[in-house]
Amino acid sequence: MTSLSELTIPLRRLARTNALAESAVWLAWSDADAICFVTGTISIELSRERGRPVLQMRVYNREGALEEALTCVQTAGNVWKRVDVH
């Protein structure tokens, strides 16, 4: 999916809200009636703590309900690895 018009109304709201955040992006894809919508933001604070880029992501369903929140760090091999943040 490449434009807001392809998203459901709740996902459009999330995309607009996410667009206001600095260093934030979204992407979405569909499979039949299902839509997976993901937002991502670089965490400057966590990146400084770890000395590597840290990405905070949120995964939503087509109704805009949060299904998962996760944090990933870029490894020395340029691979993103999920980490626990306390």
C-alpha positions, 0 to 999 in steps of 0.5 A: 500500500502506498497512499493514505487513500488505500488505508482504513479510516482508523489507519489513516488517523494513525498515519497522520499522527505518526507523520507528525513525529520526528524520524517516524515512518509507516508502511502497510500491506494487505492480504485479502481483507487483512491489513498489516500497518506498522509504524517505526520511530528511531529512539535517539535516547536508546540509540545513545545508550546502546551505541547503535541505532534502535527502532521502536515499532508498533503493529496495528490491525485494519481497525487500528488496534495495536497488536504488538509493540517491539524494539529492535537494535541494529547489530554489528552485522547490520541485522535488526534484532529484537530486544527487551527494553526495561 
